[in-house]
Amino acid sequence: MTRSHWSQRNDRLSQLTHLCLPQNESTRAEVEGLLAQEDYANLEEILLTRLTFGTAGLRGVMSAGYARMNDLVIIQTSQGLASYLSSACPDSAKRGVVIGFDGRHNSERFAHLATAAFVSLGIPVYLYSKMVPTPFIPYGVVKFGAAAGIMVTASHNPKDDNGYKVYWTNGAQIIAPHDKKIQCAIEKNLEPWPNAWNWEAMAAHPLRKDPLAEVMVSYFAMLKEDVLYKNVNETTPLRFTFTPMHGVSYLYMIDAFKACSLPPFIPVQEQIEPDPEFPTVKFPNPEEGKSALDLSIKTANENGSTIILANDPDADRLAVAEKQPGDEWKVFTGNETGGLFGWWLWHRYRARNPNADAANVYMIASTVSSKILKSIAQKEGFNFVETLTGFKWMANKGHELMLEGKTVLFAFEEAIGFMCGTLVLDKDGVNAAVKFAELAAYLQTKGLTVNQQLNKIYDEYGYHVSRNSYYICYSQPTITAMFDRIRNYDGSNMYPKTCGLFAITDIRDLTTGYDSSTPDKKAILPTSSSCQMITFNFENGCVATLRTSGTEPKVKYYTEMCGKPGQTDWVALDAELEQLVACMVDEFMQPLKNNLVPRRD
């Protein structure tokens, strides 16, 4: 594209960019450099598209342009949200909004820029004075009766990313129609309002309040109140190792352990301070397994600790590991931890409510997560509900059930996200960590390790084995072609009937809305054409899903084989699943042909 062609096509955006970018030297220099180099391809990429709300709000690389995270995008997004909130919640000027930030580069600045937009419309802001765990935002929304909440974080993404997560009045992340309506409001409020850039004045603004002290007191008081076996916690001989993964939760976890009468944990010293560079890990994501927990394992071994608890940088996720005989460490998958939590939270509920009607009790999981909760529910008599991937769906479903007078005990996703109860209507790595420590302490009094209890769960409810992973792909056309090939595998609009030797009984495509298992061939769960997601049900009982990530350049696969109670040949189930996964990857994903980059263990 020539310079004149680009200029004609993008005159409005170009003018707006040059109007706003002088306020930020870094992004101005970046755009001016692209103009000087006549790099119109990159200019198109960053200026002709805009970040939109996905599974976790806005998330992207910090650099110049409307398709990136920067001061201008934060200002425009906040102006749009503030404008929409004023009309959708007429009492927002009384209720206010809650805003927090993590320890990433620019997070505190972005939070103050967001604050400026809301106070411009007379909307009070509960702006945390220090970096906080993400769960403190939805907790604060409910506690203060706020109209909305915003957390500036990119969670476990690479260090160059940042994000903007929005919670609605119920304390759950936004879903339709709010996400689309907010997006429209952003488009109508692109030009910065007066004082939009005056972020440094927000700390002392009369409409700004600091909720940190009050939230600290009430949040940890509720954790304390929820302890079931205080004496077990106080006397446990177990030693816990904890890492915040260079994130925000170290000091908060100290208070959480104290509140729950647990012995002080052993910190991973190299990772306790917030550091936006995440210098000791390749990816600041404990979900990556042992590669992310090397220092935790080293610390635990040196201190005689047998349990590792690891938060991601914004403390909404939890990874756990346990030392096994022979000094090997088992890092539990999100599905395994979800099964353990499901058993534990049902145990806790029954201990407190021995005569309660299980028909009023619910647990929730995302559609790509293990069906272990379903198996437990079928035997114990409570209800299991499945939602789309992402806690915005699970939390809103939980809120809906609460309004009906139901008890929501637990929700989880395989990506190590756990909502233990309804203290917070989102995944909460702080609450989950102390709940898991309580679980381990209780099991120790019964002479059981965590892994032994997991096997007891499988004995009672059926063996559930998962094989989940991903490939990296930066080419959207390649991803689209990959999924379109599956949709036309045996001819036009004909999905595959087999995968190698494995027969497929049903297929659900939540991108197109097709579901072969329903009478009208239409999917029951909500569909979205903006992301790819196909689920295969196999004759042997395996369930497999291929989907794109809403926050990262990944194509993920999720597979699970569900055994029946009493079925003891677990090795055979493992082997069969391994064979199926290999076949599915080769047949449907074609990593060599599509130049997919495999996950590094």
Legacy VTK file of the C-alpha trace (Angstrom):
# vtk DataFile Version 3.0
C-alpha trace
ASCII
DATASET POLYDATA
POINTS 601 float
0.000 0.000 0.000
1.398 3.438 -0.933
1.738 6.289 1.519
-1.001 8.274 -0.234
-3.346 5.278 -0.274
-2.732 4.647 3.414
-3.244 8.329 4.220
-6.546 8.490 2.344
-7.841 5.303 3.925
-6.876 6.211 7.449
-7.188 9.969 7.599
-9.443 10.011 10.670
-7.330 7.534 12.636
-4.129 9.261 11.606
-5.407 12.639 12.793
-6.613 11.187 16.084
-3.308 9.402 16.625
-1.294 12.554 16.133
-3.718 14.435 18.382
-3.258 12.041 21.296
0.177 10.515 21.037
2.136 13.650 21.998
1.057 12.906 25.592
3.189 9.740 25.590
6.715 10.008 24.259
7.248 6.275 23.869
4.197 5.509 21.764
4.592 8.724 19.782
8.146 7.772 18.890
7.003 4.283 17.891
4.376 5.587 15.444
6.666 8.301 14.103
9.339 5.659 13.518
6.925 3.515 11.485
5.898 6.572 9.458
9.516 7.492 8.799
10.223 3.935 7.639
7.016 3.951 5.561
6.116 0.689 7.292
2.451 0.839 6.328
1.823 -2.855 6.970
2.589 -2.438 10.660
0.734 0.875 10.788
-2.333 -0.853 9.405
-2.001 -3.647 11.941
-1.872 -1.359 14.968
-4.219 1.420 13.797
-6.961 -0.220 11.726
-8.107 -2.721 14.329
-9.023 -2.298 17.975
-8.687 -4.633 20.938
-12.045 -6.129 21.838
-13.335 -7.868 24.945
-12.475 -11.569 24.898
-12.567 -14.356 27.487
-10.623 -12.197 29.953
-11.451 -8.624 28.918
-8.855 -6.724 26.916
-5.373 -8.181 26.729
-2.456 -7.460 24.444
1.111 -6.309 23.964
2.039 -2.918 25.396
2.944 -0.690 22.474
1.441 1.992 20.243
-1.836 1.688 18.351
-5.477 0.838 18.900
-4.734 -2.891 18.657
-2.287 -2.696 21.585
-2.326 -1.818 25.276
-1.243 1.775 25.916
-2.323 5.001 27.610
-4.652 6.046 24.801
-6.428 2.699 24.591
-6.891 2.696 28.389
-8.329 6.208 28.256
-10.699 5.403 25.390
-11.802 2.121 26.964
-12.427 3.764 30.331
-14.335 6.646 28.754
-16.525 4.200 26.888
-17.128 2.098 29.992
-17.852 5.155 32.138
-20.275 6.489 29.533
-22.055 3.149 29.226
-22.181 2.720 32.987
-23.812 6.122 33.414
-26.700 5.047 31.195
-26.930 1.355 32.139
-26.632 2.026 35.890
-28.230 5.422 36.593
-27.108 5.242 40.239
-23.447 4.634 39.329
-22.580 8.120 40.632
-23.604 6.876 44.072
-22.325 3.316 43.816
-18.937 3.991 42.259
-16.493 1.539 40.681
-13.626 -0.532 42.093
-10.231 -0.369 40.361
-7.067 -2.346 41.071
-3.773 -3.185 39.423
-1.022 -5.800 39.497
2.773 -5.426 39.410
3.295 -5.315 35.653
4.874 -2.461 33.769
2.399 0.445 33.452
-0.348 -1.253 35.494
-0.513 1.419 38.206
-0.413 4.184 35.596
-3.201 2.524 33.596
-5.337 2.205 36.736
-4.970 5.922 37.458
-5.782 6.825 33.838
-8.935 4.715 34.144
-9.808 6.501 37.377
-9.590 9.866 35.613
-12.326 8.871 33.164
-14.788 7.867 35.867
-14.290 10.880 38.129
-14.770 13.073 35.036
-18.392 11.864 35.015
-18.744 12.232 38.766
-18.448 8.496 39.436
-16.531 7.735 42.659
-13.659 5.277 42.421
-12.492 2.776 45.025
-8.891 2.762 43.779
-6.577 0.417 45.642
-3.428 2.206 46.795
-1.235 -0.844 46.292
-1.097 -3.766 43.883
-3.670 -6.380 44.853
-4.767 -9.880 43.872
-7.336 -9.863 41.076
-9.994 -11.470 43.365
-10.011 -8.272 45.459
-11.782 -6.495 42.594
-14.914 -8.690 42.331
-14.910 -9.019 46.116
-14.844 -5.228 46.428
-17.626 -4.779 43.870
-19.987 -6.914 45.961
-18.811 -5.580 49.334
-19.307 -1.926 48.414
-22.283 -2.453 46.112
-20.280 -0.874 43.287
-21.614 -0.527 39.769
-18.545 -2.186 38.207
-14.955 -3.213 38.740
-11.753 -3.012 36.712
-8.532 -4.944 37.182
-5.459 -3.929 35.218
-3.599 -7.187 34.673
-2.466 -9.632 32.021
-2.451 -12.448 34.579
0.160 -15.048 33.542
0.891 -13.660 30.056
4.441 -12.748 28.952
6.002 -9.654 30.491
5.303 -7.367 27.505
1.532 -7.818 27.828
-1.066 -6.075 29.917
-4.834 -6.222 30.203
-8.081 -4.655 31.374
-10.630 -6.944 33.001
-14.157 -5.668 33.690
-16.620 -6.902 36.319
-20.314 -6.062 36.385
-22.532 -5.113 39.332
-22.940 -8.759 40.399
-19.190 -9.177 40.882
-18.780 -11.441 37.852
-16.934 -10.624 34.638
-18.993 -9.013 31.899
-20.789 -11.097 29.299
-23.210 -10.208 26.507
-24.813 -7.812 25.971
-22.598 -5.593 28.119
-19.342 -6.426 26.309
-20.707 -5.424 22.903
-22.454 -2.330 24.242
-19.306 -1.188 26.025
-17.386 -1.685 22.788
-19.875 0.552 20.981
-19.559 3.185 23.700
-15.783 3.132 23.336
-16.107 3.900 19.629
-18.214 6.956 20.517
-15.698 8.287 23.044
-12.354 8.046 21.278
-11.171 11.609 21.811
-9.710 12.062 25.295
-11.818 14.135 27.638
-10.402 17.170 29.474
-7.941 16.077 32.172
-7.870 12.553 30.721
-4.073 12.488 30.869
-3.811 13.973 34.352
-3.372 10.578 35.992
-0.948 11.742 38.683
-3.682 13.819 40.328
-5.965 10.847 40.890
-4.370 9.689 44.158
-5.633 12.832 45.906
-8.894 13.339 43.991
-11.909 13.862 46.294
-13.911 11.174 44.443
-11.163 8.606 44.972
-11.267 6.322 48.012
-8.744 3.677 49.051
-10.602 0.471 50.006
-7.525 -1.626 50.816
-7.603 -1.600 54.626
-11.333 -2.292 54.825
-11.169 -5.102 52.266
-8.178 -6.685 54.004
-10.069 -6.866 57.289
-13.311 -8.286 55.871
-11.807 -10.665 53.300
-9.494 -12.384 55.769
-12.208 -12.434 58.434
-14.385 -14.398 56.010
-11.531 -16.815 55.307
-11.143 -17.320 59.068
-14.863 -17.904 59.524
-14.875 -20.545 56.784
-12.254 -22.804 58.422
-13.753 -26.217 59.227
-11.044 -27.943 61.275
-9.142 -25.170 63.077
-7.329 -27.555 65.393
-6.129 -29.636 62.441
-4.726 -26.516 60.800
-3.017 -25.375 64.002
-1.331 -28.702 64.694
-0.473 -29.984 61.223
3.130 -31.158 60.849
3.014 -30.474 57.105
5.346 -27.832 55.750
4.057 -25.792 52.817
6.194 -23.998 50.247
4.654 -20.999 48.498
5.582 -18.850 45.505
3.755 -15.798 44.127
5.729 -16.174 40.862
7.067 -12.589 41.023
3.478 -11.409 41.440
1.329 -9.674 44.018
0.261 -12.293 46.540
3.176 -12.883 48.952
2.062 -10.516 51.727
-1.600 -11.357 51.200
-0.885 -15.066 51.515
0.887 -14.493 54.832
-2.329 -12.945 56.147
-4.428 -15.737 54.620
-2.390 -18.447 56.384
-2.654 -16.552 59.678
-6.408 -16.137 59.292
-6.822 -19.882 58.733
-4.572 -20.857 61.653
-2.111 -22.539 59.304
1.617 -22.655 60.105
3.753 -20.083 58.270
4.716 -21.260 54.798
8.227 -21.427 53.378
8.557 -18.728 50.697
10.532 -19.068 47.491
12.847 -16.171 48.268
13.886 -15.527 44.660
10.242 -14.944 43.648
8.550 -13.186 46.580
9.036 -9.608 45.363
6.785 -8.323 42.567
8.907 -7.974 39.450
7.408 -7.163 36.028
10.412 -8.740 34.327
9.666 -12.196 35.843
13.424 -12.864 35.798
13.514 -16.450 37.117
10.905 -18.040 34.824
10.513 -18.341 31.077
6.747 -17.935 31.423
5.176 -16.551 34.634
2.545 -19.264 34.514
2.531 -22.065 37.109
0.259 -24.021 34.768
3.366 -24.805 32.725
4.248 -27.426 35.343
7.702 -28.371 36.608
9.452 -25.952 34.246
7.801 -23.061 36.137
8.260 -24.657 39.575
11.990 -25.440 39.521
12.808 -22.939 42.271
9.794 -24.014 44.303
10.902 -27.641 44.178
14.454 -26.650 45.126
13.181 -24.607 48.078
10.843 -27.367 49.222
13.562 -30.009 49.064
15.945 -27.839 51.074
13.356 -27.234 53.798
11.695 -30.608 54.218
8.460 -29.408 52.649
6.128 -31.843 50.881
3.478 -29.483 49.461
4.002 -26.629 46.987
1.403 -23.916 46.417
1.985 -21.517 43.518
-0.027 -18.487 42.462
0.210 -16.855 39.075
1.291 -13.175 39.115
-2.193 -11.721 39.733
-3.107 -14.480 42.222
-6.293 -15.740 40.656
-4.852 -19.164 39.765
-3.302 -21.898 41.878
-0.924 -24.718 40.995
-0.117 -27.439 43.517
2.519 -30.153 43.762
3.288 -32.915 46.253
6.465 -34.845 46.987
6.096 -38.538 46.226
7.973 -41.632 47.430
11.417 -41.692 45.855
11.656 -37.898 46.157
9.804 -37.330 42.875
7.369 -34.420 42.655
3.884 -34.717 41.222
2.506 -31.476 39.801
-1.247 -31.899 39.810
-3.100 -30.877 36.676
-5.962 -28.432 36.927
-8.359 -31.306 36.370
-6.813 -33.370 39.160
-6.889 -30.435 41.543
-10.471 -29.759 40.501
-11.424 -33.322 41.420
-9.719 -32.989 44.806
-11.472 -29.700 45.516
-14.804 -31.158 44.433
-14.426 -34.007 46.923
-13.174 -31.693 49.695
-15.851 -29.022 49.344
-18.563 -31.694 49.287
-17.014 -33.210 52.431
-17.007 -29.790 54.133
-20.598 -29.121 53.139
-21.818 -32.476 54.423
-19.913 -32.019 57.704
-21.737 -28.744 58.298
-25.080 -29.694 56.737
-25.600 -33.446 57.289
-29.338 -33.297 56.637
-29.446 -30.721 53.847
-31.094 -31.569 50.526
-28.349 -32.204 47.972
-30.781 -31.261 45.203
-30.192 -27.597 46.072
-26.411 -27.862 45.797
-24.414 -27.139 42.628
-20.911 -27.445 41.246
-19.819 -25.949 37.934
-17.055 -26.605 35.397
-16.198 -25.349 31.944
-16.919 -27.587 28.980
-13.222 -28.324 28.339
-12.577 -29.322 31.955
-12.746 -32.796 33.476
-16.119 -34.441 33.992
-15.026 -35.627 37.457
-17.488 -33.261 39.167
-20.279 -34.752 37.071
-19.294 -38.231 38.238
-19.206 -37.151 41.896
-22.536 -35.360 41.525
-24.215 -38.417 40.000
-23.311 -40.542 43.008
-23.790 -37.968 45.776
-26.999 -36.442 44.476
-26.043 -32.804 43.952
-26.156 -30.967 40.627
-23.445 -30.427 38.047
-23.607 -27.647 35.452
-21.334 -27.167 32.445
-20.633 -23.777 30.838
-18.514 -22.306 28.097
-14.801 -21.855 28.745
-13.938 -18.944 31.005
-14.875 -17.876 34.497
-17.114 -15.134 33.202
-19.555 -17.882 32.217
-19.174 -19.961 35.369
-19.403 -16.989 37.728
-22.500 -15.568 36.050
-24.111 -19.015 36.145
-23.222 -19.236 39.814
-24.818 -15.854 40.462
-27.932 -16.937 38.597
-28.186 -20.045 40.784
-27.655 -17.993 43.946
-30.573 -15.747 42.982
-32.686 -18.918 42.781
-31.726 -19.776 46.348
-29.261 -22.519 45.392
-25.942 -23.270 47.084
-22.924 -23.069 44.791
-20.061 -24.973 46.385
-17.423 -24.892 43.688
-16.521 -23.990 40.123
-13.325 -24.725 38.238
-11.559 -24.708 34.913
-8.737 -26.994 33.907
-6.412 -23.984 33.541
-5.852 -24.083 37.356
-8.691 -21.683 38.132
-10.792 -22.462 41.224
-13.776 -20.728 42.831
-14.213 -22.261 46.287
-17.642 -21.105 47.430
-19.054 -17.704 46.563
-16.840 -15.410 48.644
-15.614 -14.186 45.251
-17.501 -14.761 42.001
-14.331 -15.500 40.090
-11.330 -17.761 40.389
-9.405 -16.904 43.536
-5.881 -18.219 44.043
-5.604 -16.920 47.615
-8.734 -18.650 48.915
-7.920 -21.770 46.882
-4.414 -21.958 48.383
-5.582 -22.018 51.993
-8.421 -24.412 51.118
-5.899 -26.788 49.583
-3.592 -26.473 52.588
-6.564 -27.365 54.827
-7.345 -30.347 52.600
-3.757 -31.628 52.844
-3.663 -31.081 56.614
-6.901 -33.025 57.071
-5.692 -35.892 54.895
-2.482 -36.103 56.926
-4.567 -36.828 60.043
-6.087 -39.771 58.145
-2.698 -41.110 57.128
-3.189 -40.119 53.507
-1.214 -38.071 51.023
-2.978 -35.869 48.498
-2.137 -38.230 45.639
-3.441 -41.202 47.609
-6.713 -39.353 48.124
-6.920 -38.618 44.414
-6.682 -42.337 43.726
-9.398 -43.002 46.312
-11.610 -40.528 44.452
-10.977 -42.447 41.231
-11.776 -45.730 42.966
-15.085 -44.369 44.174
-16.216 -42.231 41.236
-14.279 -43.619 38.282
-10.831 -42.998 36.843
-10.616 -39.735 34.900
-7.454 -39.144 32.897
-6.775 -36.040 30.805
-4.175 -35.108 28.217
-4.242 -31.386 27.532
-1.689 -29.266 25.731
-1.298 -26.673 23.002
0.596 -25.529 19.922
1.596 -21.955 19.199
0.464 -20.425 15.918
0.756 -16.750 15.007
-1.020 -17.079 11.646
-4.762 -16.538 11.862
-5.337 -17.727 8.262
-3.574 -20.992 9.140
-5.789 -21.483 12.185
-8.929 -20.725 10.193
-7.913 -23.148 7.443
-7.181 -25.858 10.019
-10.663 -25.687 11.518
-12.397 -25.253 8.165
-10.675 -28.419 6.968
-12.235 -30.314 9.886
-15.679 -28.932 9.024
-15.300 -30.205 5.472
-13.264 -33.301 6.246
-15.466 -35.854 4.417
-16.903 -33.409 1.888
-18.631 -30.049 1.997
-20.032 -29.413 5.513
-19.252 -33.007 6.490
-17.309 -33.467 9.707
-15.031 -36.513 10.192
-16.635 -39.793 11.235
-13.403 -41.280 12.545
-9.988 -40.275 13.770
-7.723 -43.088 12.705
-9.084 -46.238 14.331
-11.347 -44.291 16.708
-15.007 -43.821 15.766
-16.621 -40.442 16.420
-20.204 -40.552 17.670
-21.013 -36.831 17.940
-19.505 -33.460 17.104
-20.319 -30.046 18.563
-19.027 -26.901 16.879
-19.518 -23.799 19.036
-18.130 -21.594 16.286
-20.906 -22.435 13.835
-23.553 -23.585 16.322
-23.752 -27.157 15.003
-24.316 -30.096 17.361
-24.948 -33.546 15.916
-26.272 -34.858 19.245
-29.348 -32.600 19.458
-32.614 -33.209 17.575
-32.401 -29.921 15.680
-28.602 -30.156 15.255
-28.171 -26.848 17.089
-25.806 -26.360 20.027
-27.327 -25.670 23.440
-24.361 -23.714 24.796
-23.830 -20.166 23.463
-21.859 -19.914 20.243
-19.356 -17.378 18.961
-18.047 -16.981 15.436
-15.065 -14.997 16.743
-13.294 -18.050 18.187
-12.768 -21.634 17.055
-14.045 -24.544 19.152
-14.958 -28.085 18.065
-15.689 -30.986 20.446
-15.582 -34.667 19.471
-17.309 -37.468 21.387
-15.744 -40.846 20.656
-17.282 -44.299 20.802
-14.778 -45.373 23.459
-15.999 -42.652 25.855
-13.274 -40.116 25.194
-14.201 -36.446 24.859
-11.817 -34.179 22.947
-11.951 -30.469 22.184
-9.876 -28.276 19.880
-10.105 -24.533 20.511
-8.225 -21.306 20.082
-7.144 -19.267 23.084
-8.902 -15.993 23.789
-5.748 -14.367 25.162
-2.730 -16.032 23.549
-1.610 -17.260 20.081
-2.367 -20.882 20.963
-4.408 -23.721 19.523
-5.303 -25.909 22.501
-6.503 -29.453 22.764
-8.305 -31.029 25.705
-8.964 -34.747 25.980
-10.348 -36.968 28.725
-11.092 -40.632 29.191
-13.683 -41.339 31.889
-13.626 -44.757 33.513
-16.446 -46.270 35.528
-16.358 -46.898 39.302
-14.626 -50.185 39.919
-12.802 -50.141 36.587
-9.242 -50.949 37.628
-7.268 -51.181 34.383
-6.110 -47.580 34.483
-2.940 -48.287 32.513
-4.999 -49.458 29.537
-7.123 -46.286 29.659
-3.961 -44.167 29.760
-2.515 -45.975 26.757
-5.705 -45.707 24.732
-5.941 -41.989 25.402
-2.312 -41.460 24.431
-2.939 -43.240 21.131
-6.065 -41.188 20.441
-4.347 -37.887 21.236
-1.452 -38.671 18.903
-3.892 -39.547 16.143
-5.988 -36.412 16.681
-2.962 -34.128 16.616
-1.629 -35.715 13.408
-4.983 -35.986 11.617
-6.740 -32.764 12.639
-4.031 -30.294 13.678
-1.266 -31.345 11.242
1.520 -29.535 13.136
4.225 -30.119 10.508
2.131 -28.906 7.598
0.831 -25.909 9.543
4.197 -25.005 11.108
2.798 -25.220 14.623
5.222 -24.738 17.509
4.759 -27.357 20.260
4.546 -26.548 23.950
7.892 -26.668 25.715
7.795 -28.736 28.890
LINES 1 602
601 0 1 2 3 4 5 6 7 8 9 10 11 12 13 14 15 16 17 18 19 20 21 22 23 24 25 26 27 28 29 30 31 32 33 34 35 36 37 38 39 40 41 42 43 44 45 46 47 48 49 50 51 52 53 54 55 56 57 58 59 60 61 62 63 64 65 66 67 68 69 70 71 72 73 74 75 76 77 78 79 80 81 82 83 84 85 86 87 88 89 90 91 92 93 94 95 96 97 98 99 100 101 102 103 104 105 106 107 108 109 110 111 112 113 114 115 116 117 118 119 120 121 122 123 124 125 126 127 128 129 130 131 132 133 134 135 136 137 138 139 140 141 142 143 144 145 146 147 148 149 150 151 152 153 154 155 156 157 158 159 160 161 162 163 164 165 166 167 168 169 170 171 172 173 174 175 176 177 178 179 180 181 182 183 184 185 186 187 188 189 190 191 192 193 194 195 196 197 198 199 200 201 202 203 204 205 206 207 208 209 210 211 212 213 214 215 216 217 218 219 220 221 222 223 224 225 226 227 228 229 230 231 232 233 234 235 236 237 238 239 240 241 242 243 244 245 246 247 248 249 250 251 252 253 254 255 256 257 258 259 260 261 262 263 264 265 266 267 268 269 270 271 272 273 274 275 276 277 278 279 280 281 282 283 284 285 286 287 288 289 290 291 292 293 294 295 296 297 298 299 300 301 302 303 304 305 306 307 308 309 310 311 312 313 314 315 316 317 318 319 320 321 322 323 324 325 326 327 328 329 330 331 332 333 334 335 336 337 338 339 340 341 342 343 344 345 346 347 348 349 350 351 352 353 354 355 356 357 358 359 360 361 362 363 364 365 366 367 368 369 370 371 372 373 374 375 376 377 378 379 380 381 382 383 384 385 386 387 388 389 390 391 392 393 394 395 396 397 398 399 400 401 402 403 404 405 406 407 408 409 410 411 412 413 414 415 416 417 418 419 420 421 422 423 424 425 426 427 428 429 430 431 432 433 434 435 436 437 438 439 440 441 442 443 444 445 446 447 448 449 450 451 452 453 454 455 456 457 458 459 460 461 462 463 464 465 466 467 468 469 470 471 472 473 474 475 476 477 478 479 480 481 482 483 484 485 486 487 488 489 490 491 492 493 494 495 496 497 498 499 500 501 502 503 504 505 506 507 508 509 510 511 512 513 514 515 516 517 518 519 520 521 522 523 524 525 526 527 528 529 530 531 532 533 534 535 536 537 538 539 540 541 542 543 544 545 546 547 548 549 550 551 552 553 554 555 556 557 558 559 560 561 562 563 564 565 566 567 568 569 570 571 572 573 574 575 576 577 578 579 580 581 582 583 584 585 586 587 588 589 590 591 592 593 594 595 596 597 598 599 600
